[in-house]
Amino acid sequence: MILGVRIINFDVFEDDMIGLMIEDSAQYAGKDPSDRGIRLRNLNALIGRNNTGKSAFIRALSFVKRAILTDVGKASTSDNRPGFMNLLIDKSKPASFLIFFKIQDPQTGKSDFLQYELTIGASEQGSPVIVNEQVLSSVKNEDGTIAINEVFTNSVDARVVSDERITALSILGRLNGSDEPIKLLFNEIDRWFFCAFSAEESTDYFSVGNAPGGHKHLNSEGSNMGNVLDYIKSLNDGVYDRLMDEINSKIPSMHKKKKNLPQNLQGSPEKLFKYLLLLRDPDPKTTIFIETPDRDLYHDMVDVLADDMREFTFRHPYSQIIFSTHNPYIVETMSPKEIWVFSRDYNEETDEEDNVKVRCAGSDPVVMALTEQGVGMGAIWYGGHLDQGSSEYDDEGMNNAY
């Protein structure tokens, strides 16, 4: 689970942070670092007007995963990215990503607190190269103090991997002999899921490679839904029937038939079905990123999805969902500490938007007071209270309210 993210000189982010960093954990000696402070939680909504950085935030983390699983060069041009130099704000400086995690060790059941840091610069030819990469751990000492230890470093002066385009985490994370924290961190990022169910749907079943056969997991587009259902049914008819009955009990009926769904669910909205199926994967993703999951869903379907996302976080306390939305319905029952407000300044001289700012609604005393009186977050948002800003955030958009 991600507790905090800092992005420097990449896309629209000059130097912006959401949540908690590892150096802040030292303030909470004797306590679980994730118990204090404004941090990312199991369920997180990114809200704000268009072009304020919500999608860019998700794309930046998608870039990090792609860079680790392939290399920084491929990550810069995959998924319609325009090349590394075009992703930098200041082309004379590198881009940096710092991500603080709380990860459960499956062997001990205990929590590991690890921070992954990746800095990517440009070569003389403009191609991306790794300038620095390191993993830090936050460990509680016997006296209750917090120590921050270096797990490994891969830099220009001391490269762990000779190829300057490939991260050390991608190599060490796959080796059986590697330290457990490194493998935990690699597996955590490898199991991020970037959901594109709300993207434009393909009309050709075979154009996305979904030949008949069972698949264990849904792909990003959800286009292999039939394959996943075939796989579940092939394993156990009873499990399949119970799953279909559970989903059917949650989905509001529709008059239009959906040919891709099982026969007893053909009166249901296909997109909502995909979300409910994803959230019932027996091997859940560590973090699910979703852009506008409420798109094309009627308000009663939004309510179902919101409840089911919450239930997912209860069932899987080390997993989380981060989604962007413009819909007050889906955030109505959320806590202010689960909502992140993106905004952006307007430069009248250049007639352009710049300076992204991100703040947690939970840092606003007015918002907190309203929720304590029983006002829902959707109503607070609709009333304009989340668009007014907060004095606890400085001009750089950095979250200092720890």
For each residue, the residues with C-beta under 8 A, 3 or more apart:
1: 34 40 42 101 102 103 286 287 318 319 320
2: 5 19 40 99 100 101 287 320 322
3: 19 20 33 34 39 40 100 101 102 113
4: 17 18 19 20 21 24 39 40 98 99 100
5: 2 17 18 19 40 57 61 97 98 99 100
6: 15 16 17 18 21 96 97 98 99
7: 10 11 13 15 16 17 57 60 95 96 97
8: 13 14 15 95 96 97 98
9: 13 14 15 88 89 90 93 94 95 96
10: 7 13 60 63 87 88 89 95 96 97
11: 7 53 56 59 60 87 89
12: 53 56 89 344 356
13: 7 8 9 10 16 53 56 57 60 89 356
14: 8 9 89 355 356 396 397
15: 6 7 8 9 396 397 398
16: 6 7 13 53 356 357 358 396 397 398
17: 4 5 6 7 21 358 398 399
18: 4 5 6 40 57 340 358 360 399
19: 2 3 4 5 38 39 40 100 399
20: 3 4 24 25 33 34 37 38 39 40 100 402
21: 4 6 17 24 25 98 100 115
22: 25 33 100 113 115 136 138 148
23: 26 148
24: 4 20 21 27 28 33 37 402
25: 20 21 22 28 33 100 113 138 146 148
26: 23 29 138 145 146 148
27: 24 36 37 402
28: 24 25 31 32 33 35 36 37 146
29: 26 140 144 145 146
30: 140 144 145
31: 28 35 36
32: 28 35 111
33: 3 20 22 24 25 28 36 37 102 113 138 146
34: 1 3 20 39 102 111 113
35: 28 31 32
36: 27 28 31 33 402
37: 20 24 27 28 33 402
38: 19 20 337 360 362 363 399 401 402
39: 3 4 19 20 34
40: 1 2 3 4 5 18 19 20 44 320 322
41: 44 320 335 337 338
42: 1 313 317 319 320 321
43: 309 310 313 320 321 334 338
44: 40 41 320 321 322 323 338 339 340
45: 323 324 325 330 331 334 338 339 340
46: 54 57 58 322 323 324 325 340 342
47: 54 324 325 326 331 339 340 341 342 381 386
48: 52 53 54 341 342 343 344
49: 52 342 343 344
50:
51: 344 353
52: 48 49 342 343 344 353 356
53: 11 12 13 16 48 56 57 342 344 356 358
54: 46 47 48 57 58 291 324 342
55: 58 59 291 324
56: 11 12 13 53 59 60 356
57: 5 7 13 18 46 53 54 60 61 342 358
58: 46 54 55 61 62 194 289 291 322 324
59: 11 55 56 62 63 79
60: 7 10 11 13 56 57 63 64 97
61: 5 57 58 64 65 99 192 289
62: 58 59 65 66 79 194 289
63: 10 59 60 66 67 75 76 81 87
64: 60 61 67 68 75 97 99 118 189
65: 61 62 68 69 189 190 192 194
66: 62 63 69 70 74 75 78 79
67: 63 64 70 71 72 75 118 120 167
68: 64 65 167 169 170 173 186 189 190
69: 65 66 170 190
70: 66 67 74 75 78
71: 67 74 75 163 165 166 167 170
72: 67 75 76 84 120 128 129 130 165 166 167
73: 76 77 84 127 128 165
74: 66 70 71 77 78
75: 63 64 66 67 70 71 72 78 81 128
76: 63 72 73 81 83 84 87 128
77: 73 74 81 82 83
78: 66 70 74 75 81
79: 59 62 66
80:
81: 63 75 76 77 78 87
82: 77 86 87
83: 76 77 86 87
84: 72 73 76 87 88 120 122 126 127 128
85: 88 91 122 126
86: 82 83
87: 10 11 63 76 81 82 83 84 95
88: 9 10 84 85 91 93 95 122
89: 9 10 11 12 13 14
90: 9 93
91: 85 88 122
92:
93: 9 88 90 121
94: 9 119 120 121 122 131
95: 7 8 9 10 87 88 119 120 121
96: 6 7 8 9 10 117 118 119 120
97: 5 6 7 8 10 60 64 116 117 118 119
98: 4 5 6 8 21 115 116 117
99: 2 4 5 6 61 64 115 116 117
100: 2 3 4 5 19 20 21 22 25 113 114 115
101: 1 2 3 112 113 114 115 116 185 188
102: 1 3 33 34 111 112 113 318
103: 1 111 112 113 114 184 185 188 318
104: 109 110 111 112 318
105: 108 109 110 111 112 180 184
106: 109
107: 180
108: 105
109: 104 105 106
110: 104 105
111: 32 34 102 103 104 105
112: 101 102 103 104 105 137 181 184
113: 3 22 25 33 34 100 101 102 103 137 138 139
114: 100 101 103 135 136 137 138 151 181 184 185
115: 21 22 98 99 100 101 135 136 137 138
116: 97 98 99 101 134 135 169 185 189
117: 96 97 98 99 132 133 134 135 136
118: 64 67 96 97 130 132 133 167
119: 94 95 96 97 130 131 132 133
120: 67 72 84 94 95 96 128 129 130 131
121: 93 94 95 128 129 131
122: 84 85 88 91 94 126 127 128 129
123: 126 127 128 129
124:
125:
126: 84 85 122 123
127: 73 84 122 123 165
128: 72 73 75 76 84 120 121 122 123 165
129: 72 120 121 122 123 164 165
130: 72 118 119 120 133 154 164 165 166 167
131: 94 119 120 121 155 156
132: 117 118 119 153 154 155 156
133: 117 118 119 130 153 154 155 167 168 169
134: 116 117 150 151 152 153 154 155
135: 114 115 116 117 150 151 152 169 181 182 185
136: 22 114 115 117 148 149 150 151
137: 112 113 114 115 148 149 151 181
138: 22 25 26 33 113 114 115 146 147 148
139: 113 146 147 148 149
140: 29 30 144 145 146 147
141: 144 145 146 147
142:
143:
144: 29 30 140 141
145: 26 29 30 140 141
146: 25 26 28 29 33 138 139 140 141
147: 138 139 140 141
148: 22 23 25 26 136 137 138 139
149: 136 137 139
150: 134 135 136 153
151: 114 134 135 136 137 179 181 182
152: 134 135 160 168 172 179 182
153: 132 133 134 150 158 160
154: 130 132 133 134 158 159 160 161 167 168
155: 131 132 133 134 158 159
156: 131 132 159 164
157:
158: 153 154 155
159: 154 155 156 162 164
160: 152 153 154 168 171 172
161: 154 164 166 167 168 171
162: 159
163: 71 166
164: 129 130 156 159 161
165: 71 72 73 127 128 129 130
166: 71 72 130 161 163 170 171
167: 67 68 71 72 118 130 133 154 161 170 171
168: 133 152 154 160 161 171 172
169: 68 116 133 135 172 173 182 185 186 189
170: 68 69 71 166 167 173 174 186
171: 160 161 166 167 168 174 175
172: 152 160 168 169 175 178 179 182 183 186
173: 68 169 170 178 182 183 185 186 187 190
174: 170 171 178 186
175: 171 172 178
176:
177:
178: 172 173 174 175 182 183
179: 151 152 172 182 183
180: 105 107 183 184
181: 112 114 135 137 151 184 185
182: 135 151 152 169 172 173 178 179 185 186
183: 172 173 178 179 180 186 187
184: 103 105 112 114 180 181 187 188
185: 101 103 114 116 135 169 173 181 182 188 189
186: 68 169 170 172 173 174 182 183 189 190
187: 173 183 184 190 191 286
188: 101 103 184 185 191 192 286
189: 64 65 68 116 169 185 186 192 286
190: 65 68 69 173 186 187
191: 187 188 285 286 287
192: 61 65 188 189 285 286 287 289
193: 220 278 285 287 288 289
194: 58 62 65 220 289
195: 198 220 222 278 288 289 290 291 293
196: 199 220 221 222 291
197: 221 222 271 274 275 278 290 293
198: 195 271 290 291 292 293 295 296
199: 196 221
200:
201: 221 223
202: 205 207 208 221 223
203:
204: 207 208
205: 202 208 210 223
206: 209 210 211
207: 202 204
208: 202 204 205 219 221 223 224
209: 206
210: 205 206 223 224 226 227
211: 206
212: 227 230
213: 227 230
214: 227 228 230 231 234
215: 218 219 224 227 228 230 231
216: 228 231 283
217: 228 281 283
218: 215 222 224 225 228 274 277 278 281
219: 208 215 222 223 224
220: 193 194 195 196
221: 196 197 199 201 202 208
222: 195 196 197 218 219 225 271 274 278
223: 201 202 205 208 210 219
224: 208 210 215 218 219 227 228
225: 218 222 228 229 260 270 273 274 277
226: 210 229 230 260
227: 210 212 213 214 215 224 230 231
228: 214 215 216 217 218 224 225 231 232 277
229: 225 226 232 233 240 262 277
230: 212 213 214 215 226 227 233 234
231: 214 215 216 227 228 234 235
232: 228 229 235 236 239 240 243
233: 229 230 236 237 240
234: 214 230 231
235: 231 232 239 240
236: 232 233 239 240
237: 233 240 241
238: 241 242
239: 232 235 236 242 243
240: 229 232 233 235 236 237 243 244
241: 237 238 244 245
242: 238 239 245 246
243: 232 239 240 246 247 277 280
244: 240 241 247 248 262 264 265
245: 241 242 248 249
246: 242 243 249 250 280
247: 243 244 250 251 265 273 276 277 280
248: 244 245 251 264 265 268
249: 245 246
250: 246 247 276 304 308
251: 247 248 265 268 269 272 273 276 301 304
252: 268 269 298 300 301 304
253: 267 268
254: 258 267 268 269
255: 267
256: 267
257: 266 267
258: 254 261 265 266 267 268 269 270 273
259: 266
260: 225 226 270
261: 258 265 266 268 270 273
262: 229 244 265 266
263: 266
264: 244 248
265: 244 247 248 251 258 261 262 268 273
266: 257 258 259 261 262 263
267: 253 254 255 256 257 258
268: 248 251 252 253 254 258 261 265 272 273
269: 251 252 254 258 272 273 297 298 301
270: 225 258 260 261 273 274
271: 197 198 222 274 275 296 297
272: 251 268 269 275 276 297 301 304 305
273: 225 247 251 258 261 265 268 269 270 276 277
274: 197 218 222 225 270 271 277 278
275: 197 271 272 278 279 293 305 308
276: 247 250 251 272 273 279 280 304 305 308
277: 218 225 228 229 243 247 273 274 280 281
278: 193 195 197 218 222 274 275 281 288
279: 275 276 284 308 309 311 312
280: 243 246 247 276 277
281: 217 218 277 278 284 285
282:
283: 216 217
284: 279 281 312 315 316 319
285: 191 192 193 281 288 319
286: 1 187 188 189 191 192 318 319 320
287: 1 2 191 192 193 319 320 321 322
288: 193 195 278 285 319 320 321 322 323
289: 58 61 62 192 193 194 195 322 323
290: 195 197 198 293 321 322 323 324
291: 54 55 58 195 196 198 323 324
292: 198 295 323 324 325 326 327
293: 195 197 198 275 290 297 305 309 323 325 330
294: 297 302 305 325 327 329 330
295: 198 292
296: 198 271
297: 269 271 272 293 294 301 302 305
298: 252 269 301 302
299: 302 303 329
300: 252 303 304
301: 251 252 269 272 297 298 304 305
302: 294 297 298 299 305 306 327 329 330
303: 299 300 306 307 329
304: 250 251 252 272 276 300 301 307 308
305: 272 275 276 293 294 297 301 302 308 309 330
306: 302 303 309 310 329 330 331 332 333
307: 303 304 310 311
308: 250 275 276 279 304 305 311 312
309: 43 279 293 305 306 312 313 321 323
310: 43 306 307 313 314 333
311: 279 307 308 314 315
312: 279 284 308 309 315 316 319 321
313: 42 43 309 310 316 317 319 320 321
314: 310 311 317
315: 284 311 312
316: 284 312 313 319
317: 42 313 314
318: 1 102 103 104 286
319: 1 42 284 285 286 287 288 312 313 316
320: 1 2 40 41 42 43 44 286 287 288 313
321: 42 43 44 287 288 290 309 312 313
322: 2 40 44 46 58 287 288 289 290
323: 44 45 46 288 289 290 291 292 293 309 330
324: 45 46 47 54 55 58 290 291 292
325: 45 46 47 292 293 294 330 331
326: 47 292
327: 292 294 302 330 331
328: 331 332 377 378 379 381 382
329: 294 299 302 303 306 332 378
330: 45 293 294 302 305 306 323 325 327 378
331: 45 47 306 325 327 328 334 339 377 378 381
332: 306 328 329 376 377 378 379
333: 306 310 376 377
334: 43 45 331 338 339 377
335: 41 338 339 362 371 377
336: 339 360 361 362 364 367 368 371 377
337: 38 41 360 361 362
338: 41 43 44 45 334 335 362
339: 44 45 47 331 334 335 336 360 361 362 377 381 386
340: 18 44 45 46 47 358 359 360 361
341: 47 48 358 359 360 361 386 387
342: 46 47 48 49 52 53 54 57 356 357 358
343: 48 49 52 356 357 358 359 387 389
344: 12 48 49 51 52 53 353 354 355 356 357
345: 353 354 355 357
346: 352 353
347: 350 351 352 353 354
348: 351
349:
350: 347 354
351: 347 348
352: 346 347
353: 51 52 344 345 346 347
354: 344 345 347 350
355: 14 344 345 395 396 397
356: 12 13 14 16 52 53 56 342 343 344 397
357: 16 342 343 344 345 389 393 397
358: 16 17 18 53 57 340 341 342 343 397 399
359: 340 341 343 363 364 389 390 392 393 397 399
360: 18 38 336 337 339 340 341 363 399 401
361: 336 337 339 340 341 364 367 377 380 386
362: 38 335 336 337 338 339 367 368
363: 38 359 360 390 392 393 399 401
364: 336 359 361 367 368 385 386 390 392
365: 368 369
366: 369 370 385
367: 336 361 362 364 370 371 380 385 386
368: 336 362 364 365 371 372
369: 365 366 372 373
370: 366 367 373 375 380 385
371: 335 336 367 368 374 375 376 377 380
372: 368 369
373: 369 370
374: 371
375: 370 371 379 380
376: 332 333 371 379 380
377: 328 331 332 333 334 335 336 339 361 371 380 381
378: 328 329 330 331 332 381 382
379: 328 332 375 376 382 383
380: 361 367 370 371 375 376 377 383 385 386
381: 47 328 331 339 377 378 384 385 386
382: 328 378 379
383: 379 380
384: 381 387 388
385: 364 366 367 370 380 381 388
386: 47 339 341 361 364 367 380 381
387: 341 343 384
388: 384 385
389: 343 357 359 393
390: 359 363 364 393
391:
392: 359 363 364 400 401
393: 357 359 363 389 390 397 398 399 400 401
394: 397 398 400
395: 355
396: 14 15 16 355
397: 14 15 16 355 356 357 358 359 393 394
398: 15 16 17 393 394
399: 17 18 19 38 358 359 360 363 393 402
400: 392 393 394
401: 38 360 363 392 393
402: 20 24 27 36 37 38 399
